[in-house]
Amino acid sequence: MAIKSEQERQEIIKSIDVLLNQAYDSVLDEILAYLRRIDDMEDEEDLQAVKEAREDRRINGAVSWNEYKEYNK
């Protein structure tokens, strides 16, 4: 997924706003439910990444940033 410029984001948001203001209430409900599902999926992915990082640290140990810099001089 490419990162959009602030101007591109604002244009997209304006276009979405126009369409949302024209949409039926039932469509708005569906859109809200869809966005919430996406948000929940992202939360689950974040939690999984944290669990994996903790497991990796448990198995492989942890090194501080200062230790890493010192080791890689």
C-alpha positions as CSV (number, residue, x, y, z in Angstrom):
1,M,0.0,0.0,0.0
2,A,1.5,3.3,-1.1
3,I,1.6,6.3,1.3
4,K,-0.5,9.1,0.1
5,S,0.5,12.8,0.3
6,E,-1.6,15.0,2.6
7,Q,-3.2,16.6,-0.4
8,E,-4.2,13.2,-1.9
9,R,-5.6,12.2,1.5
10,Q,-7.7,15.4,1.8
11,E,-9.1,14.9,-1.7
12,I,-10.1,11.3,-0.9
13,I,-11.7,12.4,2.4
14,K,-13.7,15.1,0.6
15,S,-14.9,12.7,-2.0
16,I,-15.9,10.2,0.7
17,D,-17.7,12.9,2.6
18,V,-19.7,13.9,-0.4
19,L,-20.8,10.2,-0.9
20,L,-21.5,9.7,2.7
21,N,-23.8,12.7,2.8
22,Q,-25.8,11.2,-0.1
23,A,-26.0,7.6,1.3
24,Y,-29.0,6.0,2.8
25,D,-28.9,5.3,6.6
26,S,-28.6,1.6,6.0
27,V,-25.5,2.1,3.9
28,L,-24.0,4.3,6.6
29,D,-24.6,1.5,9.1
30,E,-22.9,-1.0,6.8
31,I,-19.9,1.3,6.3
32,L,-19.5,1.9,10.0
33,A,-19.7,-1.9,10.7
34,Y,-17.1,-2.5,8.0
35,L,-14.7,0.2,9.4
36,R,-15.1,-1.2,12.9
37,R,-14.2,-4.7,11.6
38,I,-11.1,-3.3,9.9
39,D,-10.1,-1.6,13.1
40,D,-10.6,-4.8,15.1
41,M,-8.5,-6.7,12.7
42,E,-5.7,-4.2,13.0
43,D,-5.9,-4.4,16.8
44,E,-5.6,-8.2,16.6
45,E,-2.6,-8.0,14.3
46,D,-0.9,-5.5,16.7
47,L,-1.6,-7.9,19.6
48,Q,-0.2,-10.8,17.6
49,A,2.9,-8.8,16.8
50,V,3.5,-8.0,20.4
51,K,3.0,-11.7,21.4
52,E,5.5,-12.7,18.8
53,A,8.0,-10.1,19.9
54,R,7.7,-11.2,23.5
55,E,8.2,-14.9,22.5
56,D,11.2,-14.0,20.4
57,R,12.7,-12.0,23.3
58,R,12.0,-15.0,25.6
59,I,13.7,-17.4,23.3
60,N,16.6,-15.3,21.9
61,G,17.1,-12.8,24.7
62,A,17.0,-9.1,24.4
63,V,19.7,-6.5,23.6
64,S,19.4,-2.9,24.4
65,W,20.0,-0.3,21.7
66,N,23.2,0.8,23.4
67,E,24.5,-2.7,23.6
68,Y,23.6,-3.2,19.9
69,K,25.5,0.0,18.9
70,E,28.5,-1.0,21.0
71,Y,28.6,-4.5,19.5
72,N,28.4,-3.2,15.9
73,K,31.1,-0.6,16.0
